[in-house]
Amino acid sequence: MASRSQTTKLILGISSFVVHILLNILFYVIVVMLITKYSGVAYDFAYEVFGEVALADADDDVKEVTITINKGESTMSVASKLELNRVINNKYAFYLRAKLFQSNIKTGRYKVNAAMSYEEILTVISDYDNNLDKDKDNQESKSSKDKSEKTKDGQEESENKDSKDTSAKTKSSKNQNSDEDSDDIN
């Protein structure tokens, strides 16, 4: 019996050693696989942030999308719109690029497409000259400028008229005062 328990202990010791080695090997294989996978993900993300990435090739037939950026809208909201319209691949990479390069996104409507890189899209939406509403805004500002000039001219005319009336009243009151003063002296 004693030899049997020693044999059992020996077998259990060898088995536990083998299981321990196999679990260590399995753990290290899993760690290496995770590192490999997530380093690839990190590389792809960094490439999207700092590289020239476009969702489609320039040779492909891509449709242009009109995106509207409202006043007070966040950069993440703009990135989400672009991702929903399938213009960009990753809204987080676009957001990070916009923040790192301090892009000043302007309000308005802009035409973009999936063949544009993130840098090109940021250039378009950061330049008011690319705004589709700028002609409309220019016409509105021109008409409001014309109205303000007309109003200004009208105010100047009424001010001139008022000043003429005031100076005429002042002259007549001076004449009356001088007449009264002359009466007192005599």
ABEGO torsion letter per residue (X at the ends): XAAAAAAAAAAAAAAAAAAAAAAAAAAAAAAAAAAAAAAAAAAAAAAAAABBBBABBAABBBBBBBBBBBBGBBAAAAAAAAAAAGABABAAAAAAAAAAAGBBBBBEBBBBBAABBAAAAAAAAABAAABAAAAAAAAAAAAAAAAAAAAAAAAAAAAAAAAAAAAAAAAAAAAAAAAAAAAAAX
